[in-house]
Amino acid sequence: MHWLWVFIVGLVVGILAKLISPGKDPGGFIITGLLGIAGSFVATYVGERLHLWGPTGGAHFLASIGGAVILLAVYHWLFGRNNEG
């Protein structure tokens, strides 16, 4: 049940990450949602393994947003279109 919650929060995190990230993103809603889910999973897994937080808490949400923003920036860097001549 814990990982299902991480998945659901990841969708919300993806939307928030897209709002926070500057510039136009090459991906749509589905890509952003998947990046949010991935950021949430990575932040939860790493944070719990490093004993930064327990199984629940607000730190998960903030770390998930940070992870999703980082993944979104990497995605934008890899797949963004450069329209400069």
N, C-alpha and C positions, 0 to 999 in steps of 0.2 A: 504494500500500500504506500510505503514511503516513496518509492520510485515513481509511482503513478502521480503522486503529488508533485514531484520534481518535474515530471513531464508537463503537467497542467500549468505550473508556475512558469515553466520555460516558454510557453506560448505567450504569456503576458510579458515576460522579460524580453522576448524578441520584439514585441511591439514597442516597449519602452526604449530598447536599445536603438531602434530605428529612429525614434523621436530625438534621442540624445545625440546620435552620430551626425556630424555635419556632412553636408553635401548630398548629392543624389546617389541612391544605391542602385546597383545594377540588377538586384534581385527583387522579386515581388514579395507578396505576403507569405507565400509558402516557404521561400528561401529564408526570409527573416524569421519566421516561426521555427524552422529547423535549426537555424543558428542560435536562436534563443534557447531551444531545448538542449542543444549541444553545450552551450555555455552554462546552463543550469546543471547539467549532468557533470561536466568537468569541475565546476566550482564545488559542487556537493561532494564529489568523490575525493578530490584533492584536499579540500578543507577537512573532511572527516579523517582521511588517512594521516594528515599532518597534525591532527588533534587541535585544529584551530577553533572548532565548534562542535557541538553535539549534533544529534540527528535532526533537531528542529531549531528554529530561531530566525531572527531578522537578519543575521549575518549571511545566511544562505541567500536570501533575496538580493541583498546588496552585492554579494560576490557573484551571483548569477548575472546580474545586470552588467557588472564589470567584465565578466567572461564573454558575455554576448556582444558587448561593444567591441572587445578585442577581436573576436571572431568575425564580426561584421566589418571591421577595418581591414582585416587580412583578406576577407572575401572581396571587399571593394578594391583593394590593392591588386589582387590576382586577376579579377574578372572585370574590373571597371574599364570603361571605354575612354580612351584618351582622344578627345576631339580637337586637339591642338595640331592641326595641319599635318 
